[in-house]
Amino acid sequence: MRIGLTYDLRTEYLAMGYGEEETAEFDREETIGELEKAIRELGYETDRIGNARRLVERLARGDRWDLVFNIAEGLRGAGREAQVPAILDLYEIPYTFSDPLVMALTLHKGMTKRVIRDSGIPTPDFALVGSQVDAEAVRFEPPYFVKPVAEGTSKGITPRSIVKTRALLWPLCAGLLAEFKQPVIVEEFLPGREFTVGIVGTGAEAEAVGTLEMGLKPGAENDVYSYVNKEQCEELVDYILVRPDTDPTVREAERIALSSWRILECRDAGRIDVRCDARGTPQFLEANPLAGLHPTHSDLPILCGKLGISYVTLIGRIIRSACANGRRPAAHTCR
């Protein structure tokens, strides 16, 4: 089986003049290399395609693949993670991870939380702010947690994201609106434990494989999983494996995460972020259906490594999930 790889390579965008934070979600060359190596170890042929524009060029030339392993983030717009899946759907080419609807929905944190809240999953109160009038209309009391509505990799998150008074809310929102050119989501700040739950599989076959608790080392920015802490996670973050069989809070976090994954109809693998309120009750924060796959820098592979699940095994499970549920490449089987 021939598997194409779609991705956004960070060095290419930096060479074109884009900034460090602007390209923070894009992949390193070593990620693509390790991913390609793992797919080949599983017995498949690989073909590096690259970003969405190169995918369009290759399709126009007549190139086709049995499956595309898609980790392309896209550059612009709230639907940027949906671009490659939408193109592949048009050409009826199977691919890994979620479809365009899910990718567009989950990148917009406000839309995601509306679906989650309406489904009865606990999530902190929130408001979307696009103007000073919106900020003044926020109906719940501080402290707040403030971030761009459609960014990943903790972009726009700093210690200032925790806003303790109403007077400070609009100035911070105004700065984020100017910088990121998108609405800001203002949430009730949750002061408790923070988890990321790894999910593998689709629908009824999905399972919570494990949970990491985020701990900050000396020198880290306080109280938040910020952009700086994320970018320098090897030096600043403790990823602590926590177990549902010995910790009821973790058990509830995994229940919320798996329920959210299924409600949102995410596919193959990813993460759900959960944080506890002042009473210690876990609540949904956000979904990550296109989780990073750097073997040692990204949360999902870090979690799998702590569980004794090899990187090759993780990639194999993703491919097998993508081949199931009506996405099996014609005349081929997935190992």
KEKE-3310 file (N, C-alpha, C; in steps of 0.2 Angstrom, whole numbers, plus 5000, padded with zeros to 4 digits):
npx = (5004:5003:5007:5004:5011:5006:5010:5015:5030:5040:5053:5052:5042:5048:5059:5053:5050:5040:5036:5043:5033:5022:5023:5023:5015:5019:5028:5043:5058:5063:5052:5044:5053:5055:5041:5039:5049:5043:5031:5036:5043:5032:5029:5024:5024:5030:5027:5032:5022:5019:5013:4996:4995:5005:4999:4988:4994:5000:4989:4983:4992:4989:4993:4990:4986:4985:4982:4982:4993:4989:4995:4995:4993:4989:4989:4981:4966:4951:4947:4958:4964:4955:4958:4966:4960:4947:4951:4955:4944:4936:4943:4941:4950:4956:4961:4971:4965:4953:4938:4934:4923:4924:4937:4937:4927:4933:4944:4940:4937:4927:4915:4916:4915:4902:4895:4899:4895:4881:4879:4879:4892:4903:4910:4920:4912:4910:4914:4914:4924:4925:4926:4926:4913:4909:4918:4914:4902:4903:4896:4900:4910:4927:4941:4947:4951:4960:4962:4967:4954:4955:4968:4983:4995:4997:4998:4998:4996:5000:5007:4999:4987:4979:4967:4963:4954:4940:4944:4956:4953:4948:4959:4969:4962:4961:4974:4977:4967:4972:4984:4982:4971:4958:4943:4943:4943:4935:4936:4930:4941:4950:4957:4962:4970:4978:4976:4980:4972:4975:4969:4964:4958:4941:4925:4914:4925:4935:4947:4953:4969:4978:4983:4991:4997:5000:5014:5024:5041:5054:5058:5049:5035:5023:5008:5002:5000:5009:5014:5028:5031:5027:5034:5047:5047:5054:5063:5055:5043:5035:5029:5018:5014:4998:4986:4970:4965:4969:4967:4953:4950:4957:4951:4938:4941:4946:4934:4926:4934:4934:4920:4918:4927:4920:4907:4911:4915:4928:4942:4953:4966:4971:4970:4962:4960:4959:4954:4953:4941:4939:4934:4939:4934:4934:4934:4930:4941:4947:4948:4959:4961:4971:4984:5001:5015:5028:5041:5047:5044:5030:5014:5006:5014:5023:5016:5012:5025:5028:5019:5024:5021:5026:5033:5031:5021:5010:5009:5005:4993:4985:4985:4978:4966:4962:4959:4948:4930:4923:4933:4943:4956:4953:4955:4966:4974:4976:4989)
npy = (4994:5011:5025:5042:5057:5071:5088:5102:5110:5117:5124:5127:5137:5147:5150:5157:5169:5169:5171:5164:5161:5162:5150:5140:5129:5120:5107:5099:5094:5082:5076:5073:5064:5054:5049:5045:5034:5026:5022:5015:5005:4998:4991:4998:5008:5024:5042:5058:5072:5085:5102:5109:5116:5109:5097:5099:5102:5090:5081:5087:5084:5071:5061:5049:5041:5027:5029:5043:5050:5062:5076:5090:5107:5119:5136:5148:5155:5150:5138:5131:5118:5110:5110:5101:5088:5091:5093:5080:5072:5077:5070:5058:5050:5040:5045:5049:5053:5067:5072:5086:5094:5091:5095:5109:5113:5110:5117:5130:5136:5141:5137:5123:5121:5125:5114:5104:5108:5108:5095:5090:5089:5094:5110:5125:5141:5153:5166:5175:5187:5201:5214:5229:5231:5218:5213:5220:5215:5202:5190:5183:5182:5187:5177:5176:5166:5169:5168:5167:5162:5152:5145:5135:5125:5132:5146:5163:5162:5167:5171:5182:5178:5174:5183:5194:5204:5214:5226:5223:5215:5220:5227:5216:5208:5217:5218:5204:5203:5212:5206:5193:5193:5188:5182:5182:5170:5170:5163:5155:5155:5140:5133:5121:5104:5100:5090:5080:5069:5055:5049:5034:5028:5026:5032:5019:5011:5018:5022:5028:5029:5033:5046:5061:5072:5089:5096:5110:5115:5122:5139:5139:5147:5153:5144:5142:5132:5138:5146:5148:5139:5127:5127:5125:5113:5102:5107:5114:5108:5095:5080:5070:5054:5048:5038:5030:5019:5021:5034:5043:5056:5056:5046:5051:5062:5055:5049:5060:5064:5054:5053:5066:5065:5056:5062:5073:5067:5064:5056:5042:5046:5057:5070:5075:5089:5093:5101:5104:5112:5123:5115:5103:5096:5088:5096:5099:5106:5108:5101:5091:5085:5084:5080:5084:5074:5073:5062:5064:5076:5079:5078:5067:5056:5056:5052:5039:5033:5033:5024:5012:5010:5009:5021:5017:5007:5016:5023:5013:5009:5021:5021:5008:5011:5022:5014:5008:5008:5012:5018:5011:5008:5004:4987:4984:4980:4984:4983)
npz = (5000:4996:5004:5006:5012:5020:5026:5035:5034:5045:5043:5030:5029:5038:5030:5020:5027:5037:5054:5070:5081:5073:5065:5074:5075:5065:5058:5062:5052:5057:5063:5052:5046:5056:5056:5043:5043:5053:5046:5035:5042:5046:5034:5023:5008:5005:5001:5001:5001:5006:5009:5008:4996:4988:4988:4980:4968:4965:4964:4952:4943:4942:4951:4964:4979:4990:5003:5013:5025:5035:5042:5041:5045:5040:5036:5036:5043:5051:5047:5043:5046:5040:5027:5019:5022:5016:5002:4999:5002:4991:4980:4984:4991:5004:5021:5036:5052:5057:5049:5037:5043:5057:5059:5057:5066:5079:5079:5082:5097:5104:5097:5098:5112:5113:5107:5116:5128:5126:5125:5138:5144:5156:5156:5157:5160:5147:5135:5119:5113:5103:5103:5113:5118:5119:5128:5140:5142:5147:5157:5168:5183:5187:5192:5175:5161:5146:5129:5111:5100:5090:5089:5091:5100:5111:5108:5110:5124:5139:5156:5158:5154:5163:5171:5183:5187:5181:5175:5169:5159:5145:5140:5139:5130:5119:5115:5110:5100:5091:5088:5084:5075:5076:5085:5103:5116:5132:5147:5162:5174:5179:5193:5196:5195:5179:5164:5150:5140:5131:5116:5106:5091:5084:5086:5093:5095:5100:5113:5129:5131:5140:5153:5155:5168:5169:5175:5181:5180:5190:5184:5174:5166:5177:5182:5170:5155:5145:5129:5129:5139:5132:5120:5125:5132:5136:5145:5154:5158:5167:5163:5169:5172:5176:5184:5181:5188:5201:5205:5207:5201:5189:5183:5181:5173:5161:5157:5154:5143:5134:5131:5126:5114:5107:5105:5098:5086:5083:5075:5074:5082:5095:5107:5122:5131:5149:5163:5181:5192:5206:5216:5212:5202:5186:5170:5153:5142:5129:5112:5103:5088:5079:5084:5089:5082:5085:5090:5103:5108:5107:5115:5114:5109:5119:5130:5126:5125:5139:5143:5138:5125:5109:5097:5083:5085:5089:5077:5069:5074:5072:5058:5055:5061:5052:5041:5044:5047:5035:5028:5021:5010:4993:4987:4996:5011:5028:5039)
capx = (5000:5006:5004:5006:5012:5004:5012:5018:5037:5042:5059:5050:5039:5053:5063:5048:5049:5036:5039:5043:5026:5017:5024:5024:5011:5021:5032:5051:5060:5064:5045:5042:5058:5053:5035:5040:5052:5039:5027:5040:5044:5025:5028:5021:5028:5029:5028:5031:5018:5020:5008:4990:4997:5008:4994:4984:4999:5001:4983:4982:4997:4987:4996:4985:4988:4980:4980:4986:4994:4989:4997:4995:4990:4987:4992:4977:4959:4948:4946:4964:4965:4951:4959:4968:4954:4942:4953:4956:4937:4934:4946:4939:4956:4956:4966:4971:4962:4946:4936:4934:4919:4927:4943:4935:4924:4937:4949:4936:4936:4920:4910:4917:4912:4894:4893:4901:4890:4874:4879:4879:4898:4905:4915:4919:4908:4914:4911:4918:4925:4928:4925:4926:4907:4908:4921:4910:4896:4904:4892:4902:4915:4934:4946:4946:4957:4959:4966:4964:4949:4957:4975:4985:5002:4997:4999:4994:4995:5006:5005:4994:4981:4975:4965:4960:4949:4937:4947:4961:4950:4948:4966:4972:4958:4962:4981:4976:4963:4977:4990:4980:4966:4952:4940:4946:4938:4936:4933:4930:4948:4950:4963:4964:4974:4977:4977:4979:4970:4977:4963:4966:4952:4936:4918:4914:4932:4940:4948:4957:4975:4981:4983:4997:4996:5005:5018:5029:5047:5057:5060:5043:5030:5018:5001:4999:5004:5010:5017:5035:5032:5026:5040:5053:5044:5059:5066:5051:5037:5035:5024:5017:5009:4993:4982:4963:4963:4971:4965:4946:4949:4959:4946:4933:4944:4946:4927:4924:4938:4932:4914:4919:4929:4914:4902:4913:4916:4935:4944:4960:4970:4972:4970:4957:4963:4954:4956:4949:4939:4941:4932:4943:4930:4937:4930:4932:4944:4948:4950:4965:4960:4977:4989:5008:5018:5036:5042:5049:5042:5023:5011:5003:5019:5026:5011:5013:5031:5027:5014:5027:5018:5032:5031:5029:5015:5006:5007:5001:4986:4982:4983:4973:4959:4960:4957:4942:4924:4922:4939:4948:4958:4951:4960:4971:4972:4981:4992)
capy = (5000:5017:5031:5049:5061:5079:5091:5109:5110:5123:5127:5130:5144:5152:5153:5162:5175:5169:5171:5158:5160:5161:5144:5136:5122:5116:5101:5099:5089:5076:5073:5069:5058:5048:5047:5041:5028:5021:5019:5010:4999:4994:4988:5002:5012:5031:5047:5064:5076:5092:5105:5108:5118:5104:5091:5101:5101:5083:5079:5090:5080:5064:5057:5046:5037:5022:5032:5049:5051:5069:5080:5097:5111:5124:5143:5154:5154:5145:5131:5129:5111:5106:5111:5095:5083:5093:5091:5072:5070:5078:5065:5051:5047:5040:5049:5048:5059:5068:5075:5093:5096:5090:5099:5116:5114:5109:5123:5135:5133:5143:5132:5116:5121:5125:5107:5100:5110:5106:5087:5089:5088:5100:5114:5131:5146:5156:5171:5177:5194:5204:5221:5232:5230:5211:5212:5223:5211:5196:5190:5179:5186:5185:5177:5174:5164:5173:5166:5167:5157:5147:5144:5129:5125:5137:5152:5168:5161:5169:5172:5187:5176:5174:5190:5194:5209:5216:5231:5221:5211:5223:5228:5210:5206:5221:5216:5198:5204:5215:5202:5187:5195:5183:5183:5180:5167:5172:5157:5155:5151:5134:5133:5114:5100:5100:5084:5079:5062:5052:5044:5031:5025:5030:5029:5014:5008:5023:5021:5033:5025:5036:5053:5065:5078:5094:5100:5115:5115:5129:5143:5139:5153:5151:5143:5141:5129:5144:5146:5147:5132:5122:5127:5123:5108:5097:5110:5117:5104:5088:5076:5065:5048:5047:5031:5030:5014:5023:5041:5044:5062:5054:5041:5055:5065:5050:5048:5066:5065:5049:5055:5072:5062:5052:5067:5077:5062:5063:5049:5039:5047:5064:5072:5080:5093:5093:5104:5104:5118:5124:5109:5097:5092:5089:5099:5099:5112:5108:5095:5091:5079:5083:5081:5083:5067:5072:5057:5065:5083:5080:5075:5060:5051:5056:5048:5032:5031:5032:5018:5007:5009:5012:5026:5013:5004:5021:5025:5007:5010:5026:5018:5003:5015:5025:5009:5005:5013:5014:5022:5006:5009:4998:4982:4984:4979:4988:4978)
capz = (5000:4995:5009:5005:5018:5020:5032:5034:5036:5048:5040:5023:5031:5041:5025:5017:5030:5042:5061:5075:5084:5067:5062:5079:5075:5060:5060:5061:5048:5061:5064:5046:5045:5060:5054:5037:5045:5056:5041:5031:5046:5046:5028:5018:5004:5007:4996:5004:4997:5008:5011:5004:4989:4984:4987:4974:4962:4963:4961:4946:4938:4941:4956:4968:4984:4993:5009:5015:5032:5035:5048:5038:5050:5036:5038:5037:5043:5056:5044:5040:5047:5036:5020:5016:5022:5011:4996:4999:5001:4984:4976:4987:4994:5011:5025:5043:5057:5057:5042:5037:5048:5064:5060:5057:5072:5085:5080:5085:5104:5106:5094:5101:5119:5113:5106:5122:5134:5124:5126:5145:5147:5160:5153:5161:5157:5142:5131:5114:5113:5097:5104:5120:5120:5121:5135:5145:5142:5150:5163:5174:5187:5187:5187:5168:5157:5140:5124:5105:5099:5085:5089:5094:5103:5117:5105:5113:5131:5144:5163:5158:5151:5169:5172:5190:5188:5175:5172:5165:5153:5139:5138:5136:5124:5113:5112:5107:5094:5086:5086:5080:5070:5077:5092:5109:5120:5139:5150:5169:5176:5183:5196:5198:5191:5172:5161:5143:5139:5124:5113:5100:5089:5082:5088:5099:5095:5103:5120:5132:5132:5146:5154:5158:5171:5167:5181:5179:5183:5191:5178:5169:5167:5182:5182:5163:5150:5140:5123:5131:5142:5127:5116:5129:5136:5139:5151:5158:5160:5170:5161:5175:5170:5181:5183:5183:5193:5208:5206:5204:5197:5183:5180:5178:5167:5155:5155:5150:5137:5129:5129:5121:5108:5103:5103:5092:5081:5081:5072:5074:5087:5097:5114:5125:5137:5154:5169:5187:5195:5213:5219:5210:5197:5180:5165:5146:5140:5121:5108:5098:5084:5075:5089:5086:5082:5086:5095:5110:5110:5107:5121:5113:5109:5126:5134:5124:5128:5146:5144:5135:5118:5104:5091:5077:5087:5089:5070:5066:5077:5068:5051:5056:5062:5046:5036:5046:5047:5028:5024:5019:5003:4988:4985:5000:5018:5033:5044)
cpx = (5004:5003:5008:5007:5011:5006:5014:5025:5039:5047:5057:5047:5043:5057:5059:5047:5044:5039:5039:5037:5021:5017:5025:5020:5014:5026:5039:5052:5061:5057:5043:5047:5056:5046:5036:5044:5048:5034:5030:5041:5038:5024:5025:5026:5026:5030:5027:5028:5020:5014:5002:4991:5000:5004:4990:4988:4999:4995:4982:4987:4994:4989:4990:4989:4983:4977:4984:4987:4994:4990:4997:4991:4986:4989:4987:4970:4957:4947:4952:4966:4961:4953:4961:4963:4949:4944:4953:4949:4935:4937:4945:4945:4956:4962:4965:4968:4956:4945:4935:4929:4921:4933:4942:4931:4928:4942:4946:4934:4929:4915:4910:4914:4905:4892:4894:4896:4883:4873:4879:4886:4900:4911:4915:4915:4913:4910:4916:4918:4928:4928:4925:4919:4906:4912:4917:4904:4897:4901:4894:4908:4922:4935:4944:4952:4956:4964:4963:4959:4951:4964:4977:4992:5003:4999:4995:4993:5001:5003:4999:4988:4976:4973:4961:4955:4946:4940:4953:4959:4951:4955:4970:4969:4960:4969:4980:4972:4968:4982:4988:4974:4960:4949:4944:4941:4940:4933:4934:4937:4947:4956:4966:4969:4973:4980:4977:4978:4971:4971:4966:4960:4947:4929:4918:4921:4937:4941:4953:4963:4978:4981:4989:4994:5002:5008:5023:5035:5049:5059:5054:5039:5025:5011:4998:5003:5004:5013:5025:5036:5032:5032:5046:5051:5049:5062:5062:5045:5038:5029:5023:5012:5004:4988:4975:4961:4965:4969:4958:4946:4952:4954:4940:4935:4944:4939:4925:4928:4935:4925:4914:4922:4924:4909:4904:4915:4923:4937:4952:4964:4970:4972:4964:4960:4957:4957:4951:4947:4941:4939:4935:4939:4932:4931:4933:4935:4944:4950:4955:4965:4966:4983:4996:5010:5025:5037:5043:5047:5034:5020:5009:5009:5023:5022:5012:5019:5031:5023:5018:5024:5023:5029:5028:5022:5009:5004:5003:4994:4982:4980:4978:4966:4957:4957:4950:4936:4923:4927:4944:4949:4956:4957:4966:4969:4978:4983:4991)
cpy = (5006:5023:5037:5053:5068:5082:5098:5109:5117:5127:5130:5137:5149:5155:5158:5168:5175:5168:5164:5156:5158:5153:5138:5129:5118:5111:5102:5093:5082:5072:5069:5063:5052:5045:5042:5034:5023:5018:5014:5004:4994:4990:4992:5006:5019:5036:5053:5069:5083:5095:5105:5111:5113:5098:5093:5100:5094:5080:5081:5086:5073:5059:5055:5042:5032:5025:5038:5050:5059:5072:5088:5101:5117:5131:5148:5152:5149:5138:5128:5121:5107:5106:5104:5089:5085:5091:5083:5069:5071:5073:5058:5047:5046:5043:5048:5054:5061:5072:5082:5096:5097:5095:5107:5117:5114:5114:5129:5133:5135:5138:5125:5116:5122:5118:5103:5102:5108:5098:5085:5088:5094:5104:5121:5136:5150:5162:5173:5184:5196:5211:5223:5231:5223:5210:5215:5219:5204:5195:5186:5183:5183:5180:5174:5170:5166:5170:5167:5161:5151:5146:5137:5130:5131:5144:5157:5167:5162:5169:5177:5185:5175:5181:5190:5199:5211:5221:5229:5217:5214:5224:5222:5208:5210:5219:5209:5199:5207:5211:5196:5187:5190:5185:5180:5176:5168:5166:5159:5152:5146:5133:5126:5111:5100:5093:5085:5071:5060:5048:5041:5027:5029:5027:5024:5011:5012:5021:5027:5028:5027:5043:5055:5071:5083:5097:5104:5115:5122:5132:5143:5145:5150:5150:5141:5136:5133:5142:5144:5140:5126:5121:5124:5117:5103:5100:5112:5114:5097:5085:5070:5060:5047:5041:5032:5025:5016:5030:5042:5051:5060:5050:5046:5059:5061:5049:5054:5066:5060:5051:5061:5069:5060:5057:5071:5073:5063:5056:5048:5040:5055:5064:5076:5083:5094:5097:5104:5111:5118:5118:5102:5093:5093:5092:5100:5106:5113:5102:5096:5085:5079:5084:5080:5076:5067:5067:5058:5072:5084:5076:5068:5055:5051:5052:5041:5029:5029:5025:5012:5005:5013:5017:5022:5010:5010:5023:5019:5007:5015:5024:5013:5006:5019:5021:5006:5010:5016:5018:5017:5007:5003:4994:4981:4982:4983:4983:4980)
cpz = (5000:4999:5007:5011:5017:5026:5030:5038:5039:5045:5034:5024:5034:5035:5020:5020:5036:5049:5065:5078:5078:5064:5068:5079:5069:5062:5058:5056:5051:5062:5058:5044:5049:5058:5048:5039:5048:5051:5037:5036:5047:5039:5022:5014:5005:5001:5000:4999:4999:5010:5006:4997:4985:4983:4980:4967:4960:4961:4954:4941:4938:4946:4961:4973:4987:5000:5010:5022:5033:5042:5046:5043:5046:5039:5040:5038:5049:5053:5041:5040:5043:5029:5016:5016:5017:5004:4994:4998:4994:4979:4978:4988:5001:5015:5032:5046:5054:5050:5043:5042:5055:5065:5061:5064:5078:5085:5083:5092:5106:5103:5097:5108:5118:5112:5112:5127:5132:5125:5133:5148:5150:5157:5156:5157:5152:5138:5125:5114:5106:5097:5111:5122:5123:5127:5141:5147:5145:5156:5169:5177:5186:5193:5181:5166:5149:5135:5117:5104:5095:5084:5092:5097:5108:5114:5108:5121:5134:5151:5163:5156:5157:5171:5178:5191:5181:5172:5168:5159:5146:5136:5135:5130:5118:5110:5108:5100:5089:5084:5082:5075:5070:5084:5097:5113:5128:5143:5158:5170:5181:5186:5198:5194:5183:5169:5154:5143:5132:5122:5107:5098:5087:5084:5094:5100:5099:5110:5122:5134:5138:5147:5157:5162:5170:5174:5178:5183:5185:5185:5173:5171:5172:5180:5176:5159:5144:5134:5124:5134:5137:5123:5119:5134:5140:5145:5156:5161:5162:5167:5165:5173:5176:5179:5185:5188:5200:5209:5203:5200:5190:5179:5177:5172:5161:5153:5151:5144:5132:5127:5124:5114:5103:5101:5098:5086:5078:5079:5073:5080:5089:5104:5116:5131:5142:5160:5175:5190:5202:5217:5217:5205:5190:5175:5158:5145:5132:5118:5104:5094:5079:5079:5086:5087:5082:5091:5102:5112:5110:5112:5120:5112:5115:5130:5132:5126:5135:5148:5141:5128:5113:5099:5085:5079:5086:5082:5067:5068:5073:5061:5051:5057:5056:5041:5038:5045:5040:5025:5022:5011:4999:4987:4990:5007:5022:5038:5051)
residu = (MET:ARG:ILE:GLY:LEU:THR:TYR:ASP:LEU:ARG:THR:GLU:TYR:LEU:ALA:MET:GLY:TYR:GLY:GLU:GLU:GLU:THR:ALA:GLU:PHE:ASP:ARG:GLU:GLU:THR:ILE:GLY:GLU:LEU:GLU:LYS:ALA:ILE:ARG:GLU:LEU:GLY:TYR:GLU:THR:ASP:ARG:ILE:GLY:ASN:ALA:ARG:ARG:LEU:VAL:GLU:ARG:LEU:ALA:ARG:GLY:ASP:ARG:TRP:ASP:LEU:VAL:PHE:ASN:ILE:ALA:GLU:GLY:LEU:ARG:GLY:ALA:GLY:ARG:GLU:ALA:GLN:VAL:PRO:ALA:ILE:LEU:ASP:LEU:TYR:GLU:ILE:PRO:TYR:THR:PHE:SER:ASP:PRO:LEU:VAL:MET:ALA:LEU:THR:LEU:HIS:LYS:GLY:MET:THR:LYS:ARG:VAL:ILE:ARG:ASP:SER:GLY:ILE:PRO:THR:PRO:ASP:PHE:ALA:LEU:VAL:GLY:SER:GLN:VAL:ASP:ALA:GLU:ALA:VAL:ARG:PHE:GLU:PRO:PRO:TYR:PHE:VAL:LYS:PRO:VAL:ALA:GLU:GLY:THR:SER:LYS:GLY:ILE:THR:PRO:ARG:SER:ILE:VAL:LYS:THR:ARG:ALA:LEU:LEU:TRP:PRO:LEU:CYS:ALA:GLY:LEU:LEU:ALA:GLU:PHE:LYS:GLN:PRO:VAL:ILE:VAL:GLU:GLU:PHE:LEU:PRO:GLY:ARG:GLU:PHE:THR:VAL:GLY:ILE:VAL:GLY:THR:GLY:ALA:GLU:ALA:GLU:ALA:VAL:GLY:THR:LEU:GLU:MET:GLY:LEU:LYS:PRO:GLY:ALA:GLU:ASN:ASP:VAL:TYR:SER:TYR:VAL:ASN:LYS:GLU:GLN:CYS:GLU:GLU:LEU:VAL:ASP:TYR:ILE:LEU:VAL:ARG:PRO:ASP:THR:ASP:PRO:THR:VAL:ARG:GLU:ALA:GLU:ARG:ILE:ALA:LEU:SER:SER:TRP:ARG:ILE:LEU:GLU:CYS:ARG:ASP:ALA:GLY:ARG:ILE:ASP:VAL:ARG:CYS:ASP:ALA:ARG:GLY:THR:PRO:GLN:PHE:LEU:GLU:ALA:ASN:PRO:LEU:ALA:GLY:LEU:HIS:PRO:THR:HIS:SER:ASP:LEU:PRO:ILE:LEU:CYS:GLY:LYS:LEU:GLY:ILE:SER:TYR:VAL:THR:LEU:ILE:GLY:ARG:ILE:ILE:ARG:SER:ALA:CYS:ALA:ASN:GLY:ARG:ARG:PRO:ALA:ALA:HIS:THR:CYS:ARG)
# end
